[in-house]
Structures are given as C-alpha cells and as structure tokens.
Amino acid sequence: MKYLYDLHTHSTASDGTMSPTDLVQRAKLAGVTVLALTDHDSTDGIAEAKIAAMRLGIDLIPGVEISVTWGPYVIHVVGLGIDIGCQLLQQGLSSLREQREERALEMGRRLDKSGIRGAYAGAKAFSNGCLISRTHFARFLVDQGYAEDMAKVFKKYIVRGKPGYVPGSWASLEEVVTWIKAAGGQCVIAHPARYPFTRTKLRSLFEEFVDLGGDAIEVVSGNYTRDNCLTMARHAMDFGLMGSVGSDFHGPEHSRIEVGRMLDLPDGVTPIWHNWNRQDLAISF
C-alpha cells in the first residue's frame, strides 16, 4: 500500500475553518492515509479527529504547532505523535493561550483607537471562543470590507508598524522541545523556508535545534516551490535531521494550499515516518 502523509493541518480548534471531523473527511477524499492535526498551541481537536479517522480508515497522528520566540523572531515548532495527556505539555500550551488572549485584547484596543470598532468581538466571533489569533482578526477585517483579502489585511493592519500589531511573547525553543519530548513526541521546525532569515541565520537555528534534541524540519510545505524543497533537503541532510511534509492547510478558502497536495520529499532525506510502526499507529495514535 502506498501511503500519503500530511503532517501539518489546522482545524477550528485553532485558526482553521473546518471542524476536525470535516478536515479528516476532506483528507480522506484527497487520498491522505496518514494525517496529523497540528493546531496552534492547542490539542482540543484531537479527540474528535481521532474518532473520524478511525471511522474512515486514516491513521491520525496527534500533533500541535507551538509558537516560539527565537531572538527577535517568531518561529513555529510542530510536535508529532504526542501524548495529549502530558501535564507538562498542557501546562505550557495553556500559558501560551493565555498570552494569545492578552494579545487579542490589546489588538482590539489598538484597532479601536484607529477607528475600527468591535474588532476583538468580531475576531472572537470567527474563532472557537477559546483561541483568538491574528488570522481571526484578519477574517473579521475582510468581512467588514477593510481589505480585499487576508494578505492585504496583514500588510495594512497587523504587521509591525501597523495599527493592529501587537508583538507576542512566546515560549523559548528549549522549552518547546522539552514539552514535546516529555509528551513522547518528535520535534519538527515548521515551514523554515518561510522565515525571513539569511542562510547563516537559518543554519544557526538548525544548529541550536539539533543541540536541543530536535528531530526534523519541514522539507516540504504546502506553499513551497521545488527549489525551496531542495534547499531544505540539503539543510536536513547537512544537520542529520529527518524530513517532514505538511500542507499547513487551514481551510478551502486558501485555494493555493490544499490538504494532501504537496511536492514529493526529495531523495536522500530520511522521512520522519521511516521507523513508524503501522500497528503502533493504529493502537497508540
């Protein structure tokens, strides 16, 4: 049997627009056989997704995408195969969600001062009520006609120097690797080609990640070009890291990124799933 992996997706448990059940159904129709649900700083959708995956015959990998402050930058680390009952992990995620709420409130206040009334309440209406992200603010602003699309909202309102921008203060890379390892998971740097890093800065990140016990990088992501994939493949091999693949799917509204639709993992990269046991996936995950 040929397996199709998508190890980075989002649901309404964070900033996706599809419920965990609907996401799994869409993945099944796309031919995905192994799916990871990796919501931002939350595992609340895992239980529902697992029920749907068992019904449809998909292997569901419990995952999470965690926000990291690395120097002046924000990066993301995906945890795969985690025990969602791990207390240390859940305490860490809870603290990040509290920070998200504080940031959302401040974003609402700043947008209000700039003349955009009700932004916090509007963003919350687009969320699950438990986690409000910049994406929810962007959806509200598009809905209210402040911009034509999400990209223009971010550029005009919620990036550095714009009225709705509020910097986040997230976990350290060391903390996040520790949380994921405590939960029995594997650590993956999400979409490294998307960060505004020089080659030297990117390799510095990989070096620190390896020293902390990191496992893999996303060699393939939903919006990568072939050159992006080949560049990340070389970095993975240079640092002895495995390669992961993930669409970073958030919903059908984002037409350029579809669940299960990615380029192939380049030759020479060790897949993160190379030693996953199919029976263990069926039982443990």
C-alpha positions in Angstrom: 0.0 0.0 0.0 1.2 3.5 -0.9 0.9 6.0 1.9 0.2 9.7 1.5 1.3 11.8 4.5 0.1 15.2 5.5 1.7 16.1 8.8 0.7 19.7 9.3 -3.0 20.8 9.3 -5.4 23.0 11.2 -9.0 22.9 12.3 -11.4 25.1 14.1 -9.7 24.1 17.4 -7.3 27.0 16.4 -7.4 29.1 13.3 -8.6 26.6 10.7 -12.1 26.9 9.2 -13.1 23.2 9.1 -14.1 21.1 12.1 -11.7 18.2 12.9 -14.3 15.8 11.5 -14.7 17.8 8.3 -10.9 18.1 7.9 -10.4 14.3 8.2 -13.2 13.7 5.7 -11.5 16.2 3.3 -8.2 14.4 3.8 -9.8 11.1 3.0 -11.2 12.4 -0.2 -7.7 13.8 -1.1 -6.2 10.3 -0.7 -4.3 11.1 2.6 -3.6 7.9 4.6 -1.7 9.4 7.5 -2.9 12.8 8.8 -1.5 14.9 11.6 -3.8 17.5 13.2 -1.4 20.3 14.5 -3.5 23.2 15.7 -1.8 26.2 17.1 -1.0 25.9 20.8 -4.0 23.5 21.3 -4.8 19.8 21.2 -8.5 20.3 21.7 -9.4 18.9 18.3 -7.5 15.6 18.6 -10.2 13.5 20.2 -12.8 14.4 17.6 -10.4 13.9 14.7 -9.4 10.5 16.0 -13.0 9.3 16.0 -13.4 10.5 12.4 -10.1 9.0 11.4 -10.9 5.6 12.9 -14.3 5.6 11.1 -12.7 6.5 7.7 -9.6 4.3 8.0 -7.0 7.0 8.3 -4.1 7.0 10.7 -4.4 10.1 12.8 -1.2 11.5 14.4 -1.8 13.7 17.4 0.1 16.9 16.9 0.4 20.5 17.8 2.1 23.6 16.4 3.7 25.7 19.1 4.7 29.3 19.0 8.4 30.1 19.8 10.2 33.3 20.4 13.7 32.9 18.9 15.7 36.1 19.4 13.6 38.9 17.8 11.8 36.4 15.6 8.7 34.2 15.9 9.0 30.6 14.6 6.8 27.5 14.9 7.7 24.0 16.1 5.4 21.1 15.3 5.1 18.2 17.7 4.1 14.8 16.2 3.0 11.7 18.0 2.4 13.5 21.3 0.6 12.2 24.3 -2.1 14.9 24.7 -2.5 13.9 28.3 1.1 15.0 29.2 0.7 17.6 32.0 3.9 19.5 31.2 2.9 20.0 27.6 -0.7 21.0 28.5 0.6 23.5 31.1 2.9 25.1 28.5 0.1 25.3 25.9 -2.3 26.8 28.5 0.2 29.5 29.2 0.6 30.3 25.5 -3.2 30.5 25.1 -3.4 33.0 27.9 -0.8 35.1 26.2 -2.8 34.9 23.0 -5.9 36.2 24.8 -3.9 39.1 26.2 -2.6 39.9 22.8 -6.0 39.7 21.2 -7.5 42.1 23.8 -4.6 44.6 23.1 -5.1 44.2 19.3 -8.7 45.0 19.8 -7.9 48.1 21.8 -5.4 49.4 19.2 -7.7 48.8 16.3 -10.4 50.6 18.2 -8.2 53.6 18.6 -7.5 53.6 14.9 -11.2 53.8 14.2 -12.1 50.1 13.7 -14.8 49.4 16.3 -15.6 46.0 17.7 -12.5 44.2 16.3 -12.0 42.0 19.3 -15.6 40.9 19.4 -15.6 40.4 15.7 -12.4 38.3 15.8 -13.9 36.2 18.6 -17.0 35.5 16.5 -14.7 34.0 13.9 -12.9 31.8 16.4 -13.9 28.9 18.6 -14.0 31.3 21.5 -11.0 29.6 23.2 -8.2 30.8 21.0 -8.1 34.1 19.1 -5.3 34.6 16.6 -4.3 37.3 14.1 -6.0 35.2 11.5 -9.4 35.7 13.2 -8.8 39.4 13.2 -7.9 39.3 9.5 -11.1 37.4 8.7 -13.2 40.0 10.6 -11.5 42.9 8.7 -12.1 41.2 5.4 -15.7 40.6 6.3 -16.1 44.2 7.2 -14.6 45.4 4.0 -11.4 46.9 5.3 -9.4 44.9 2.8 -10.0 42.7 -0.2 -8.2 39.6 1.2 -6.3 38.2 4.1 -2.8 39.1 2.7 -3.8 42.7 2.4 -5.2 42.8 5.9 -1.9 41.6 7.3 0.1 44.1 5.3 -2.2 47.0 6.1 -3.2 46.4 9.7 -1.5 43.7 11.7 2.2 43.6 10.9 5.0 45.5 12.6 4.4 49.3 12.4 0.7 49.0 11.6 -2.2 49.9 13.9 -3.2 46.4 15.0 0.2 45.0 15.5 1.0 43.6 18.9 4.2 41.5 19.4 3.8 38.1 21.0 5.9 36.8 23.8 6.0 33.0 23.3 8.0 30.1 24.7 11.7 29.5 24.1 12.9 26.9 21.7 14.4 24.9 24.6 11.1 25.0 26.5 9.1 23.8 23.5 11.5 20.9 22.7 11.3 19.9 26.3 7.4 19.9 26.3 7.2 17.8 23.1 9.8 15.3 24.3 8.1 15.0 27.7 4.9 14.1 25.7 6.8 11.4 23.8 6.7 13.3 20.5 9.0 14.3 17.7 10.0 17.9 17.2 9.8 19.5 13.7 10.6 23.1 12.7 7.6 24.2 10.7 8.0 25.7 7.2 11.6 27.0 7.7 11.7 28.4 4.1 9.1 31.0 5.1 11.1 32.7 7.8 12.9 36.0 6.7 16.3 34.5 7.6 19.6 34.7 5.8 21.3 31.3 5.1 23.6 31.9 8.1 20.7 32.7 10.4 18.7 29.7 9.3 21.6 27.4 9.8 22.2 28.9 13.3 18.6 27.9 14.1 19.1 24.4 12.9 22.3 24.0 14.8 20.6 25.1 18.1 17.6 22.9 17.3 19.9 19.8 16.9 21.8 20.6 20.1 18.4 20.7 22.0 17.4 17.3 20.6 15.2 18.3 17.6 14.3 15.7 15.1 13.2 17.1 11.8 12.4 20.1 9.6 9.5 20.5 7.2 11.4 19.9 3.9 8.1 20.1 2.1 5.3 22.5 2.8 2.1 23.4 1.0 3.4 26.7 -0.4 7.0 25.6 -1.2 8.5 25.7 -4.7 10.6 22.8 -5.8 13.7 24.9 -5.1 12.5 25.5 -1.6 12.2 21.8 -1.1 15.6 21.0 -2.5 17.2 23.7 -0.3 15.6 22.5 2.8 16.5 18.9 1.9 20.2 19.9 1.7 19.9 21.6 5.2 18.2 18.5 6.6 21.0 16.2 5.3 23.7 18.6 6.5 22.4 18.6 10.0 21.3 15.0 10.2 17.7 16.0 10.6 14.8 14.0 9.2 12.3 15.5 6.7 8.6 16.1 7.3 5.9 17.0 4.9 2.8 19.1 5.6 0.4 21.2 3.7 -0.3 23.7 6.5 -3.9 23.5 5.4 -6.3 26.0 7.1 -9.4 25.7 5.0 -10.7 25.6 1.5 -10.8 29.4 1.4 -7.0 29.3 0.9 -7.1 27.9 -2.6 -3.4 27.7 -3.1 -2.9 25.3 -0.3 -4.9 22.0 -0.2 -4.8 19.1 2.3 -2.6 16.4 0.9 -1.4 18.4 -2.1 2.4 18.8 -1.8 5.5 18.1 -3.7 7.4 14.8 -3.0 10.1 14.5 -0.4 13.4 14.8 -2.2 15.6 11.8 -2.5 18.3 11.4 0.2 16.2 12.8 3.1 15.2 10.4 5.8 11.4 10.7 6.3 10.3 11.3 9.8 8.0 8.3 9.4 10.8 5.9 8.4 10.6 4.0 11.7 6.9 4.4 12.5 5.2 1.1 13.1 1.9 0.7 11.4 0.5 -1.4 14.2 1.6 1.2 16.8 -0.1 3.9 14.8 -3.3 2.0 14.8 -3.2 1.3 18.5 -1.4 4.2 20.2 -2.5 7.1 18.0 
